[in-house]
Amino acid sequence: MEQNADHVEEIQRASERALAISKLDRESSQLRNARAALRRIREGTFGICEECEEEIHPKRLAAVPWASLCLVCQEAADRCSRDLGRSPDSGRIDCF
């Protein structure tokens, strides 16, 4: 019976570690996005889509202040990353 309890505790610790790692990954990504937005502010390119160089709609920036792509380009990047099985943050959209 004690072996079962040890096994359950081991599984629980592994699950807690996985959750903590997932949270750290998410927070690290948010921090990178915020730093990139601050860099774009300093460079005077904040609010300009990095892909098509059009203005990012103010409503999008209000909802996602760190957005570097307009909605159209973000949707294309999301489709591309889904199709190629990679992160949408991995660079330009050149997947066509």
N, C-alpha and C positions, 0 to 999 in steps of 0.2 A: 504494500500500500504506500509506503514511503517513497518508493521509486516513482510511482504515478504522480505523487505530489511534487517531487523534484522536477519531473518532466513537464508538468503543468506550469510550474514557476518559470522554467527555462523558456517555454513557449511564450509566456506572458512577458518576460523580459525582452525577448526577441521582437515581439510585437511593439512594445514600448519604444525600443531602439529604432525600429522602422518608422514609427510615427514621428519621433524626434528628428530623425534624418530628413524625413519629408518636410517637416516644418522648417528646418534650417535651410533646405533647398529653396523653398518658397520664399522665405524671408531674404535669402541671399539674392534671389532673382529680383525681388522688389527693390532692394537696396541698389543693385546694379542699374535698374531702370530709373530710379530717382537720381542717381549720380549722372547718368547719361542725359537726363532732362536738364539738370543743372548745368552741365557742360554746354548743351544746346542753347540755354539761356545766355551764358557767357559769350558764346560765339555768334549770337544773334540769329540762330536758325531754329529756335523753339517755335513750334506751331507750323513748321514746314515739313511736309512729308519727305522722308529720306529716299523714297522710291521715285515718286513722280514729280516731286518738288512743288506740288500745289499746296495751298493753305489747308491745314487740318481744321475741320469745322470746330468752332468754339464750343459747341455742345459736346463734341467728342472729348475735347481737352478738359472740359468741366467734369466729365465722367471719368476720364482716364488721363490725368495730368501728365503722365510720363509717356503718353503715346508718341511714337516716332513715325507712325504711318497713318495716312488718312484711312477712312473706313473701307474704301474700295480696295486699296492696296493691302490692308490688314486682312480682309477677307480672302484675297488672292494668296497671301502668304500662308494663311491658315489652311486653305485647300491644298496648296503645294506641300506643306509640311505633313498633312494627313496622307497625301498620295505617296510621298517619299519616306514617310515614317521618321521624321526628324522634328526637332524643336522649331517652332516658328521664330524664335529669337536667333537662329543660326546664321543670319545674314540676309543678303538680297534675295529677291524673289526668283531670280533666273532659273526657273525649273521647267520652262516651256520649251 
